[in-house]
Amino acid sequence: MRLLVFDPFHGAAGDMICGALLGLGADKELVIRAMSSVVHAPDIETVTRCGIAAIKVHTHASPVHRTLEEVVEIVQKADAPPTVIAQAKKIFARIARAEETIHGTHHVHFHEVGADDAIADVIGSCMAVHLLSPDRIISLPVALGTGMFTCAHGTFPVPAPATLEILSSGRLLTMSGEHAGEQLTPTGAAILSEISEGVFGLPVGTILKTGYGAGSRDDPKSPNVLRAFLMEYKGMSGDIVDILETNVDDITGECIGTALSRVMKEGARDACAVPVLMKKGRPGHLIRVISPPDRSGVLAEILALELGTLGIRVTQAVHRFVAERKIQDVPVQINGKEIQFPVKFGYIGDSCYLVKPEYGFAEEYAKKHNIPVREIIHLVTEEGMKIIRTGGKN
């Protein structure tokens, strides 16, 4: 699998993201064509920042205030595939939601992020990602910067209000950074939040290529660049989850079962109840839920309501390894009829290590035809194994 990694230790802006992707080998002419179709033709050059050679993208844009509808109208005219246009629209919708949260629903105009340069940077970055076609995109922790900065709404502490709000709706991990000033712009935050997931570390793999995108500031003590690289790796991919936990000792098993069922239906990755011995020798249960970061609040509320607990512990941004999995219909002959059963196949690299029939489908069929479900599971597993032995990876 090919992994695209952003390393925004020195921050990120839209032009830096686009430049780093060009440095990785995205077709320069196609990226320029896409950007030129929405604004002026950009200039692209190699510069140095603190001795590091990097790609600088100059959009030659003038500041303009636009509504989301006006921005979307421009984006839709881009000379780019529909997937690129759709992704760019999602990025601007993410920015619009942040602006509305900060300024209220009466706020209709973008400020800095509605200008030509932001539109060009978003289109260029989305086009470059499309051309590189990575299997997965991640971002290491991004630096925010320190101190104060001035924007259209006056002087604020770093990060900008819009940047902070955009980060709250994504999965990027952050740190303060070493530079006095704004290191992560709203456009940079929106692009990285939309196209990547935040992680603490990297999988084991081989570095294929590196690219550097330059910002406008040239600090002799700190390279104002965004580093990105492509990796080839096999094995389990990564994922970020939150772990929710609470202890209960005054609730029935039926209520615990209901709570676990509800959180699974509402998006939990997994949920369990572990018998524990609590204070004063009371028997109880540790309830543990693995949650996508954006569902943690909802799932914690369900636990509180169903279990009557007053507190939910949250361990945030836990990195877990996830095997590649595919679900494939497997034909099985039962009583002279061919039935298609969904089967989950788990892979590490190119090797299948797990063949697991979807239990719910097998159980429903077994009940309907008065057949022990274990027999159905056995038959389907055998047919799935035959597919693997004959090299039939989906």
MOPEDA-V338805 format. One record per residue. N is the residue number from 1. RES is the residue in three letters. NEAR is the number of other C-alpha atoms within 10 Angstrom. Layout:
BEGIN
N:RES:NEAR  N:RES:NEAR
END
This chain:
BEGIN
1:MET:13  2:ARG:19  3:LEU:23  4:LEU:23  5:VAL:23  6:PHE:28  7:ASP:19  8:PRO:27  9:PHE:22  10:HIS:21  11:GLY:30  12:ALA:31  13:ALA:28  14:GLY:29  15:ASP:28  16:MET:28  17:ILE:37  18:CYS:30  19:GLY:34  20:ALA:28  21:LEU:34  22:LEU:27  23:GLY:24  24:LEU:22  25:GLY:14  26:ALA:21  27:ASP:15  28:LYS:16  29:GLU:9  30:LEU:16  31:VAL:26  32:ILE:22  33:ARG:17  34:ALA:25  35:MET:28  36:SER:18  37:SER:17  38:VAL:21  39:VAL:19  40:HIS:16  41:ALA:17  42:PRO:20  43:ASP:11  44:ILE:15  45:GLU:12  46:THR:15  47:VAL:17  48:THR:16  49:ARG:22  50:CYS:14  51:GLY:11  52:ILE:15  53:ALA:17  54:ALA:26  55:ILE:28  56:LYS:26  57:VAL:29  58:HIS:19  59:THR:21  60:HIS:13  61:ALA:16  62:SER:8  63:PRO:13  64:VAL:14  65:HIS:16  66:ARG:18  67:THR:15  68:LEU:19  69:GLU:13  70:GLU:13  71:VAL:23  72:VAL:19  73:GLU:13  74:ILE:15  75:VAL:26  76:GLN:16  77:LYS:12  78:ALA:20  79:ASP:20  80:ALA:21  81:PRO:11  82:PRO:11  83:THR:12  84:VAL:25  85:ILE:21  86:ALA:14  87:GLN:19  88:ALA:27  89:LYS:21  90:LYS:17  91:ILE:23  92:PHE:26  93:ALA:17  94:ARG:22  95:ILE:25  96:ALA:23  97:ARG:17  98:ALA:23  99:GLU:22  100:GLU:17  101:THR:15  102:ILE:14  103:HIS:12  104:GLY:11  105:THR:11  106:HIS:7  107:HIS:13  108:VAL:16  109:HIS:19  110:PHE:20  111:HIS:16  112:GLU:18  113:VAL:25  114:GLY:22  115:ALA:18  116:ASP:23  117:ASP:27  118:ALA:23  119:ILE:26  120:ALA:32  121:ASP:27  122:VAL:29  123:ILE:30  124:GLY:32  125:SER:30  126:CYS:26  127:MET:30  128:ALA:27  129:VAL:21  130:HIS:17  131:LEU:18  132:LEU:17  133:SER:14  134:PRO:16  135:ASP:10  136:ARG:15  137:ILE:18  138:ILE:24  139:SER:24  140:LEU:21  141:PRO:21  142:VAL:25  143:ALA:23  144:LEU:28  145:GLY:21  146:THR:17  147:GLY:12  148:MET:14  149:PHE:15  150:THR:13  151:CYS:11  152:ALA:7  153:HIS:9  154:GLY:7  155:THR:11  156:PHE:13  157:PRO:14  158:VAL:22  159:PRO:23  160:ALA:21  161:PRO:19  162:ALA:24  163:THR:22  164:LEU:18  165:GLU:22  166:ILE:28  167:LEU:20  168:SER:13  169:SER:16  170:GLY:20  171:ARG:23  172:LEU:24  173:LEU:17  174:THR:17  175:MET:12  176:SER:17  177:GLY:20  178:GLU:15  179:HIS:19  180:ALA:14  181:GLY:17  182:GLU:23  183:GLN:25  184:LEU:26  185:THR:21  186:PRO:24  187:THR:29  188:GLY:25  189:ALA:27  190:ALA:29  191:ILE:26  192:LEU:27  193:SER:23  194:GLU:19  195:ILE:19  196:SER:19  197:GLU:21  198:GLY:24  199:VAL:21  200:PHE:14  201:GLY:12  202:LEU:15  203:PRO:15  204:VAL:13  205:GLY:15  206:THR:13  207:ILE:13  208:LEU:12  209:LYS:14  210:THR:18  211:GLY:22  212:TYR:30  213:GLY:31  214:ALA:30  215:GLY:27  216:SER:14  217:ARG:11  218:ASP:15  219:ASP:11  220:PRO:10  221:LYS:10  222:SER:14  223:PRO:21  224:ASN:28  225:VAL:33  226:LEU:28  227:ARG:26  228:ALA:23  229:PHE:19  230:LEU:22  231:MET:20  232:GLU:17  233:TYR:17  234:LYS:17  235:GLY:18  236:MET:18  237:SER:19  238:GLY:19  239:ASP:16  240:ILE:20  241:VAL:23  242:ASP:22  243:ILE:21  244:LEU:21  245:GLU:20  246:THR:20  247:ASN:21  248:VAL:20  249:ASP:17  250:ASP:13  251:ILE:14  252:THR:11  253:GLY:11  254:GLU:9  255:CYS:12  256:ILE:19  257:GLY:13  258:THR:13  259:ALA:22  260:LEU:23  261:SER:14  262:ARG:17  263:VAL:24  264:MET:16  265:LYS:11  266:GLU:13  267:GLY:16  268:ALA:23  269:ARG:14  270:ASP:13  271:ALA:19  272:CYS:16  273:ALA:19  274:VAL:10  275:PRO:13  276:VAL:15  277:LEU:12  278:MET:14  279:LYS:9  280:LYS:6  281:GLY:8  282:ARG:10  283:PRO:13  284:GLY:19  285:HIS:20  286:LEU:17  287:ILE:21  288:ARG:21  289:VAL:26  290:ILE:24  291:SER:29  292:PRO:20  293:PRO:18  294:ASP:15  295:ARG:16  296:SER:22  297:GLY:13  298:VAL:14  299:LEU:26  300:ALA:21  301:GLU:15  302:ILE:17  303:LEU:26  304:ALA:15  305:LEU:12  306:GLU:16  307:LEU:21  308:GLY:12  309:THR:17  310:LEU:11  311:GLY:13  312:ILE:19  313:ARG:12  314:VAL:18  315:THR:12  316:GLN:15  317:ALA:20  318:VAL:16  319:HIS:15  320:ARG:14  321:PHE:12  322:VAL:15  323:ALA:17  324:GLU:17  325:ARG:15  326:LYS:12  327:ILE:16  328:GLN:16  329:ASP:14  330:VAL:18  331:PRO:15  332:VAL:19  333:GLN:12  334:ILE:11  335:ASN:7  336:GLY:7  337:LYS:9  338:GLU:11  339:ILE:15  340:GLN:13  341:PHE:24  342:PRO:20  343:VAL:23  344:LYS:18  345:PHE:22  346:GLY:20  347:TYR:19  348:ILE:16  349:GLY:15  350:ASP:11  351:SER:11  352:CYS:17  353:TYR:13  354:LEU:18  355:VAL:21  356:LYS:18  357:PRO:24  358:GLU:15  359:TYR:16  360:GLY:11  361:PHE:12  362:ALA:21  363:GLU:16  364:GLU:12  365:TYR:17  366:ALA:17  367:LYS:11  368:LYS:9  369:HIS:8  370:ASN:9  371:ILE:12  372:PRO:13  373:VAL:17  374:ARG:13  375:GLU:12  376:ILE:20  377:ILE:18  378:HIS:13  379:LEU:15  380:VAL:27  381:THR:21  382:GLU:13  383:GLU:18  384:GLY:26  385:MET:17  386:LYS:12  387:ILE:15  388:ILE:17  389:ARG:11  390:THR:8  391:GLY:10  392:GLY:10  393:LYS:14  394:ASN:10
END
